Amino acid sequence: MAGEESARSGPATLTEEQAERMLAEINEVIRAGEEMRALRAEMIQVLAGLGWTQDTIARLAGMSQPAVSKQMTKHRDADRPSSMDLDLDQPDTPWLEGRLWGLAEDISESLGHTAHCTRYVEAVGRGRKRFTPQHVDELRRLVEEDLRVHRTELPDGHRAAYDRISRGLDLPAKVTHPAAASASVRRALARRLQRDRLRD
């Protein structure tokens, strides 16, 4: 009997390795949540710097106006980002990484789990991957493979976007944008703009 077998085998145990994996996964979720909260707080500052009202930001962010006001008050002593250039073709590395991220997401959504880059995109979304040089190189290889294998299924605009992004990453710009926004915000903005451009 199954019950007798279970009783004879004694209580189940959890190995250190299993516990370590579980806690590491929990920590990844917590860290991703903290990073996203910080990113949202900075994005609020960016939108305010672009002249958006607190009411508009609150509506779009799904927050209350007092919560947005509190965020802005909390960070009022920090340097408010200057007016940002939202042109898609910018040469700094975080911006190009954001464009690559947006391109990979669009490919993943178009091809589903047949896309080589899908698992990477999911890992970035869960905070399991960071934009280190090694991870960016890995994502580039995956995207390039998808563009090669699925070239008849993807619009030509995907290859053209990748070629521009890849050339930029091969020759990183000497100019950075420290006053405009953090690397995380620039990645997030470039990702969104790249996705919108592909849809257009």
Secondary structure, DSSP 4 states (H G I P E B T S, - for coil): -HHHHHHHH-S----HHHHHHHHHHHHHHHHHHHHHHHHHHHHHHHHHHTT--HHHHHHHHT--HHHHHHHHHHTTTSPPPPPPP--S---SHHHHHHHHHHHHHHHHHHHGGGSTTHHHHHHHHTT-----HHHHHHHHHHHHHHHHHTTTTS-HHHHHHHHHHHHHHHS--S---TTT--HHHHHHHHHHHHHHHHH-
